[in-house]
Amino acid sequence: MLPISLLAGFTACKPSKKAPEEIPNRKWWKEAIVYQIYPRSFKDTDGDGIGDLRGIIEKLDYIKSLGVDAVWLNPIYASPNADNGYDISDYENIMEEFGTMDDFDEMLQGFHDRGIKLVMDLVVNHSSDEHEWFKQSRSSRKNPYRHFYHWWPAEDGPPPFRAGFFDPNGEAWLYDSTTQAYYLHYFGRKQPDLNWENPLVRQEIYDMMTRWFEKGIDGFRMDVIPFISKDTTWPMITAKELEEKHNGDWARYYASGPNLHTYLHEMNQKVLSQYDVMALGEGAGVTLDKALDFVDEEREELHLFFHFDGQSIGYSPEGYRRLDPQGWKLSDFKKVYTRWSDVFADKGWGSIYLGNHDQPRMVSRWGNDSPEFWAASSKMLTTFLLSMRGTPFFYFGDEIGMTNLRLDHMKDYKDIETLSWYEQLLAKGKDPAPYMEDWKITARENGRSPFQWNSSQNAGFTRGVPWLKINDNYKYINAESQEDDPQSILNYFRKMVQIRKTSPILVYGNYQMVQPDHEQVYAYTRKLGDAQMLVVLNFSKDTVNFNMPTNTFQLNPVINNYKKINFTGSTLHLKPYQAAIFASN
Ligand code: ISL
């Protein structure tokens, strides 16, 4: 977070003009840099090939050395791991493979002792089918927990079609013979949707959240939270209506439930408003025009928001994470990130990310992971993430430039999404080969390979058999080899973190894109009071010229991912993937 003293000091470099003394509506979760840890792949200490909490405890000083303010931890609750923890069988116990509640308490204390906040994952659109609630609900139509989930009695005929994202038939209703009824699962068959229309469900969830906050956690990232409210009149949604009203996207329909914002406001009033915590919504299915409905402070719902418009750039409309053969255009990228910055310019607050456990590695997807451009483009993307407006979420491993796994064989894939899509394609009589070619770049496994600590066996991640293949490049891409190299991606990340933490302008400053039509350079200013910073990012492997907008800026950059910066007059000659930030005079 920004030390108060520096608010007046203003920026890491020589302050040019005074910033306003008072910045309104300051919040820790606006100023924090968040590091996302996928615990399954972070560090294994008991040799089962799966990361665990003691592994995180062992690496607390490494995490501290990054300079980040908070950690978002993917689910660590008891789970049969049908969807790697996004199928929770006990919200208040730790997954066996990850350790114990005592380990959790020690880890939480370890974070807090180092001034790092802990944000956990809240997965309450659905539970695991092995949760006690579902076991009860499934057992009898008269069970008190029956209406904790959505059931359709078979005698009422087939239920109206709903898409099941991780279902091998692509369907979200599954017949269960125990009570001759269908249950709803937007995701996997082992992930039945909770019935938020039932006030008893909501109260159980609010009580659970409260108990976690009383334990001292600092927030929740709320998994597919826009999906929680269902239209229980169960209308038939025709393909035409889905196309016309929801752009043919079931996620958009799922995010339009009738009571969604009633529930989010209730959650805020009953729980979130009682604590100084982060409430981050994963905005699956939410369009730009709906964003402020979630995070406008006056609505008292959530605080900030993940959008998906950036992640879908360059994908084919067919879905299945197929790539558009035309590739992606920087102009589209700039439009999307500008729109999602501008929407929160005056109200609410945004976030920014390029990688996470559902996405490919950012340097492979948005940079260039060839040996020639890997380091420069990693640093350029880091500069983007840490200089944009909105809370930055930085995915573990991106600080050392980890790259896509590029799996060649279906037997190496482990993820329910990839595996269910493979089944769906076969069921449709489609040849999966072209999809698998794209999945080498786009599948979720790409971002889930174990962290590469060093060049020893299994990259120092485990002494056992890793749960997922380790990238063969761990011999030369690993934290240890970068630790003492001042030019490394790791140390560039640390430097950029310090610049953001000491520059309120990069947190609160207004964002304005410059030269929007430039197809290789993404440039923008950040303004706070009289002071400005200019961020210039070459997203291409070409050397390109960029005309500095005016002589407002000091030509000696605040940070630069190359050793030198090359000007002719006010024309900047940007090297491939060069990134630089300039402060105003
Ligand atoms: O990223 C996605 C959209 O293209 C999907 O892979 C993802 O399923 C969707 O964003 C929702 O993600 C969240 O909920 C899922 C879980 O598998 C993801 O890991 C989680 O981030 C179901 O809980």
Residues whose N, C-alpha, C, O or C-beta is under 5 A from the ligand:
A	BS01	ISL	D83 Y86 F187 D223 V224 A284 D358
